[in-house]
Amino acid sequence: MQEPDNIYRSEVIKEVDQLPCSHPASVNIDVANLYYSFTKMVRPLLVVEIGCFIGFSTLHFAQALREQTFGKIISIDAFDWDVDTGNGEQNRQEVAEYYRKKSNMEDIITYIKGYSGQVYSDIAKDIEKKIDLLYIDGDHSVKGAFEDFNTYYNDVRVGGYLILHDIFPSMCGVNGPRVLIDTLKKSGNVPKNLDLIEMQTRDGFGISILRKLNSKSVKVTPAIDDVSELLVKKVWRKITGDSSPSLMTSNQQIKIIIEVVDGETNKPIEGAEFLCPQRWNEQRLTEANGQVVLDHYLPNRYQVNISAPGYSTKEDFLLDVKAEITEQNFIIKLDKI
Ligand SMILES: C[S@@+](CC[C@H](N)C(=O)[O-])C[C@H]1O[C@@H](n2cnc3c(N)ncnc32)[C@H](O)[C@@H]1O
């Protein structure tokens, strides 16, 4: 039998998941579910989140806290722009507060408005040396990621965890968390003071889970080399279209070329719609040559739908994207109605 809490969770979370503004700023639902499960395993008393956007990830952490019947989450966000919830532009803090209330999480979630570096002093006494789980998903610039780490890491309890989101720059387009991880590794803090794993996620943005192993204070600064290395790779990719000089072997991205043709004549079909539900309903139309080119797929099996006017729709066509083949072609034939 499903617990009442779970029914509740699916209703509110489904609603937030489906708001026009939700993704990709909010984490992918699979990643959010992982946060929920991870929180249930860690059983924290205090979770601190930097960057809640409209509270999608927050609701997942909070749900786990509610089910374990103890624990609170403090979530900080600048709330500095409005969002489209389907009823026009709305104040983002109000949206987050609305869902906090709707899910009866008022006693579990506290939202703090402000920049993480600036509000630290206001909440220091509540979080000092008390954080069991710190989630950093705020300012993803190098400066921002280092500032958040250096400001909040000391308040994580020994044995506590940090989660960093967006660690694969070529997919998420930001490099702060990446440079932070590489700097921690190079500085010898990993594995001496911090245990660290990097994980690929369904959206390709990736997360890293770090565990604090001792009470040693850790402060890091980005080396110019780390920043410039990433910039060089970014520029290289732009110029050559080649994503191979990647820092992340666990993040191999594959270029796939889909060609949609007439099942009888093999002629390319222009304007056919390609839809991939596994990648946030990614939607593309074929060019005059019948092709859609996607350079960011992961080695996975994807079920896609292809439709075109005058043709019967092909549903759940299997794209078996293999690892280690950097470019893969798929021809999809459609039958005339
Ligand atoms: C990617 S969104 C967070 C998404 C959210 N964690 C989720 O998955 O549902 C990043 C958020 O961080 C906030 N932000 C960026 N820099 C910040 C800072 N220095 N302090 C507080 N919030 C910040 C932005 O306003 C934005 O809402």
The ligand as a Gaussian input file, in Angstrom:
#p B3LYP/6-31G(d) Opt

LIG

0 1
 C       20.185000      25.989000     -11.085000
 S       19.213000      26.960000     -10.050000
 C       18.900000      25.893000      -8.707000
 C       17.951000      24.790000      -9.017000
 C       17.448000      24.028000      -7.834000
 N       18.536000      23.550000      -7.003000
 C       16.626000      22.835000      -8.296000
 O       17.218000      21.905000      -8.790000
 O       15.412000      22.848000      -8.191000
 C       20.373000      28.086000      -9.405000
 C       19.779000      29.082000      -8.432000
 O       20.834000      29.666000      -7.694000
 C       20.507000      31.000000      -7.439000
 N       21.784000      31.689000      -7.158000
 C       22.793000      31.936000      -8.010000
 N       23.808000      32.516000      -7.362000
 C       23.428000      32.611000      -6.062000
 C       24.045000      33.088000      -4.885000
 N       25.290000      33.577000      -4.884000
 N       23.351000      33.043000      -3.742000
 C       22.101000      32.545000      -3.701000
 N       21.477000      32.062000      -4.778000
 C       22.134000      32.087000      -5.939000
 C       19.779000      31.487000      -8.668000
 O       18.932000      32.564000      -8.338000
 C       19.015000      30.226000      -9.074000
 O       17.736000      30.232000      -8.547000

